[in-house]
Amino acid sequence: MLSDNLLYVFLIAALGLAALSVNYIITSRERFKENRNARLKWLKEQSEHTLNALAVLKEINCRGDIIDKLNQHALSLIEEIGVLAPDSELMTDISKIKDTTDRTRPKQDAFNNDRAVRKAQIYINFAEKLIIDMSNKGKMTPHLAHTYQQELYWLNVSMVADAHITQGKTLMQQGDKLAALSHFKHAKAILVRAAVPAQQKRDRLQPLQGLIDQLQPKRDLGPGALAETLDAYLKEPQ
């Protein structure tokens, strides 16, 4: 009787262990699947944003070394997708976006509408944050990251200013001088406020000022106006 009871105990224990093992395996697989899906979702978002940012930077003729650094990051994301889901629809879609990005070339003309400018700004800002993140993770030196940030900042400023200049020239050709002047002045204000050395702004500001002067000539007070004003002031009784 005692041996039978012990046998039942061992059987129950064995069944319990088997059930726990099966449950552990099922739970582990479910957790792995959840983690894999979460990682793939993150990789999808990051790779799409990085590739779109690369396309924008190529269109505005960004420095080649910045393009190369971000392209290496995009490739590392795509490689991980290939490991986790090699034959998935996601891998196919990301590969298509990568091919489109690789074929992107610099635009001959500036962006000519607000929607395109806003979209480009979003991805330039994303690229700048990505540069900071890569620096924090030791993928580039802080000095290099700072240099890249400055370059992306100036690209952003230049792109917006050029968009206003392009719209202003179009309106100028259409005879809408007031609206054209507004765009030119807006572009000038953007460039003047930019936190970059004056020499860096000069090449863009000089031709822009010429366009502004065409539509709004400077008032000519005459060569003696200042002298006459000073004489009148000095002759006033003290």
C-alpha positions as CSV (number, residue, x, y, z in Angstrom):
1,M,0.0,0.0,0.0
2,L,2.8,2.4,0.9
3,S,4.7,1.6,-2.3
4,D,1.5,2.3,-4.3
5,N,1.1,5.7,-2.5
6,L,4.7,6.6,-3.2
7,L,4.2,5.7,-6.9
8,Y,1.2,7.9,-7.1
9,V,3.2,10.7,-5.5
10,F,6.0,10.3,-8.0
11,L,3.6,10.2,-10.9
12,I,1.8,13.4,-9.7
13,A,5.1,15.1,-9.2
14,A,6.3,14.0,-12.7
15,L,3.1,15.3,-14.2
16,G,3.4,18.5,-12.3
17,L,7.0,19.0,-13.5
18,A,6.0,18.2,-17.1
19,A,3.1,20.7,-16.9
20,L,5.4,23.4,-15.5
21,S,8.0,22.7,-18.3
22,V,5.3,22.9,-21.0
23,N,4.0,26.1,-19.5
24,Y,7.5,27.6,-19.3
25,I,8.2,26.7,-22.9
26,I,4.9,28.2,-24.1
27,T,5.4,31.3,-21.9
28,S,8.9,31.8,-23.1
29,R,7.9,31.5,-26.8
30,E,5.1,34.0,-26.3
31,R,7.4,36.4,-24.5
32,F,10.0,36.0,-27.3
33,K,7.4,36.6,-29.9
34,E,6.2,39.7,-28.1
35,N,9.7,41.1,-27.7
36,R,10.5,40.2,-31.3
37,N,7.3,42.0,-32.6
38,A,8.1,45.1,-30.4
39,R,11.6,45.2,-31.7
40,L,10.5,44.9,-35.3
41,K,8.0,47.7,-34.8
42,W,10.8,49.9,-33.4
43,L,13.1,48.9,-36.2
44,K,10.4,49.7,-38.8
45,E,9.9,53.2,-37.4
46,Q,13.5,54.0,-37.0
47,S,14.6,52.6,-40.4
48,E,11.8,54.5,-42.2
49,H,12.6,57.8,-40.5
50,T,16.3,57.4,-41.1
51,L,15.8,56.6,-44.8
52,N,13.4,59.5,-45.3
53,A,15.8,61.8,-43.5
54,L,18.6,60.6,-45.8
55,A,16.5,61.3,-48.9
56,V,15.8,64.9,-47.7
57,L,19.5,65.4,-46.9
58,K,20.5,64.2,-50.3
59,E,17.9,66.5,-51.9
60,I,19.4,69.6,-50.2
61,N,23.0,68.5,-51.0
62,C,24.1,67.7,-47.4
63,R,27.8,66.9,-46.7
64,G,28.8,63.4,-47.9
65,D,30.3,62.3,-44.6
66,I,27.0,63.0,-42.8
67,I,25.1,61.0,-45.5
68,D,27.6,58.1,-45.1
69,K,27.3,58.1,-41.3
70,L,23.5,58.0,-41.4
71,N,23.5,55.5,-44.2
72,Q,25.7,53.1,-42.1
73,H,23.1,53.5,-39.3
74,A,20.3,52.7,-41.7
75,L,22.1,49.6,-42.9
76,S,22.6,48.3,-39.4
77,L,18.8,48.6,-38.7
78,I,18.0,46.8,-42.0
79,E,20.4,44.0,-41.2
80,E,18.7,43.4,-37.9
81,I,15.3,43.3,-39.6
82,G,16.9,40.7,-41.9
83,V,17.9,38.6,-39.0
84,L,14.6,38.8,-37.2
85,A,12.3,38.6,-40.2
86,P,14.2,37.7,-43.3
87,D,11.3,36.8,-45.6
88,S,8.8,39.2,-44.1
89,E,6.7,41.9,-45.8
90,L,8.5,44.4,-43.7
91,M,11.9,43.4,-45.1
92,T,10.5,43.8,-48.6
93,D,9.0,47.2,-47.9
94,I,12.1,48.6,-46.2
95,S,14.3,47.3,-49.1
96,K,12.1,49.3,-51.5
97,I,12.4,52.4,-49.5
98,K,16.2,51.9,-49.3
99,D,16.4,51.6,-53.1
100,T,14.4,54.8,-53.6
101,T,16.7,56.6,-51.1
102,D,19.8,55.4,-52.8
103,R,18.5,56.8,-56.1
104,T,17.8,60.3,-54.6
105,R,19.8,63.1,-56.1
106,P,20.2,66.8,-55.1
107,K,17.3,69.1,-56.2
108,Q,18.2,71.7,-58.8
109,D,15.7,74.2,-57.3
110,A,14.7,75.0,-53.7
111,F,11.5,73.8,-52.2
112,N,8.7,75.9,-53.4
113,N,5.8,75.1,-51.0
114,D,5.2,75.2,-47.3
115,R,4.3,71.6,-47.0
116,A,7.6,70.4,-48.6
117,V,9.5,72.7,-46.3
118,R,7.8,71.5,-43.1
119,K,8.4,67.9,-44.1
120,A,12.0,68.5,-44.8
121,Q,12.4,70.3,-41.4
122,I,10.9,67.3,-39.6
123,Y,13.5,65.0,-41.1
124,I,16.4,67.3,-40.6
125,N,15.4,67.7,-36.9
126,F,15.2,63.9,-36.7
127,A,18.7,63.5,-38.3
128,E,20.1,66.0,-35.7
129,K,18.6,64.1,-32.8
130,L,19.9,60.8,-34.3
131,I,23.4,62.3,-34.4
132,I,23.1,63.2,-30.7
133,D,21.9,59.7,-29.9
134,M,24.7,58.1,-31.9
135,S,27.3,60.3,-30.0
136,N,25.8,59.3,-26.7
137,K,26.2,55.6,-27.7
138,G,29.8,56.1,-28.6
139,K,29.3,55.8,-32.4
140,M,31.0,59.1,-33.0
141,T,33.0,61.6,-31.0
142,P,31.2,64.5,-29.3
143,H,33.3,67.0,-31.4
144,L,32.2,65.4,-34.7
145,A,28.6,65.2,-33.5
146,H,28.7,69.0,-32.7
147,T,30.2,69.7,-36.1
148,Y,27.4,67.7,-37.8
149,Q,24.8,69.4,-35.7
150,Q,26.0,72.8,-36.8
151,E,26.0,71.7,-40.4
152,L,22.4,70.4,-40.2
153,Y,21.3,73.6,-38.4
154,W,22.7,75.8,-41.2
155,L,21.1,73.5,-43.8
156,N,17.8,73.9,-42.1
157,V,18.1,77.7,-42.0
158,S,19.3,77.9,-45.7
159,M,16.5,75.6,-46.9
160,V,13.8,77.7,-45.4
161,A,15.4,81.0,-46.6
162,D,15.8,79.6,-50.1
163,A,12.2,78.5,-50.1
164,H,11.1,82.1,-49.4
165,I,13.5,83.5,-52.0
166,T,12.1,81.1,-54.6
167,Q,8.5,82.0,-53.8
168,G,9.4,85.7,-53.8
169,K,11.0,85.4,-57.3
170,T,7.9,83.6,-58.6
171,L,5.6,86.3,-57.2
172,M,8.0,89.0,-58.5
173,Q,7.6,87.6,-62.0
174,Q,3.9,87.5,-61.6
175,G,3.9,91.2,-60.8
176,D,2.9,90.8,-57.1
177,K,5.7,93.0,-55.8
178,L,4.3,93.5,-52.3
179,A,4.0,89.7,-51.6
180,A,7.4,89.1,-53.2
181,L,9.0,91.8,-50.9
182,S,7.4,90.1,-47.9
183,H,9.0,86.7,-48.8
184,F,12.4,88.4,-49.4
185,K,12.3,90.2,-46.0
186,H,11.3,87.0,-44.3
187,A,14.3,85.2,-45.8
188,K,16.6,88.0,-44.8
189,A,15.3,87.9,-41.2
190,I,15.9,84.2,-41.0
191,L,19.4,84.5,-42.3
192,V,20.2,87.5,-40.0
193,R,19.0,85.7,-36.9
194,A,20.9,82.5,-37.7
195,A,23.5,81.6,-35.1
196,V,26.4,81.2,-37.5
197,P,29.4,83.5,-38.3
198,A,28.6,86.6,-40.3
199,Q,31.0,85.5,-43.1
200,Q,28.9,82.4,-43.6
201,K,25.7,84.4,-44.1
202,R,27.3,87.1,-46.4
203,D,27.2,85.2,-49.7
204,R,23.4,84.6,-49.3
205,L,22.5,88.0,-47.8
206,Q,24.2,90.2,-50.5
207,P,22.2,89.0,-53.5
208,L,19.0,88.9,-51.4
209,Q,19.5,92.5,-50.4
210,G,19.8,93.3,-54.1
211,L,16.3,91.8,-54.7
212,I,14.9,93.8,-51.8
213,D,16.4,97.0,-53.1
214,Q,14.8,96.4,-56.5
215,L,11.4,96.3,-55.0
216,Q,12.1,98.9,-52.2
217,P,14.8,101.3,-53.2
218,K,16.6,103.0,-50.4
219,R,15.6,106.6,-49.7
220,D,18.2,109.1,-51.0
221,L,18.5,112.0,-48.5
222,G,21.3,113.6,-50.5
223,P,25.0,114.0,-49.7
224,G,24.4,117.1,-47.5
225,A,21.4,116.0,-45.5
226,L,23.4,114.8,-42.5
227,A,25.6,117.8,-42.5
228,E,22.7,120.2,-42.7
229,T,21.0,118.5,-39.8
230,L,24.2,118.8,-37.7
231,D,24.6,122.5,-38.6
232,A,21.0,123.2,-37.6
233,Y,21.5,121.4,-34.3
234,L,24.7,123.3,-33.5
235,K,23.1,126.7,-34.3
236,E,20.2,126.1,-31.9
237,P,20.5,128.3,-28.7
238,Q,21.9,126.3,-25.8
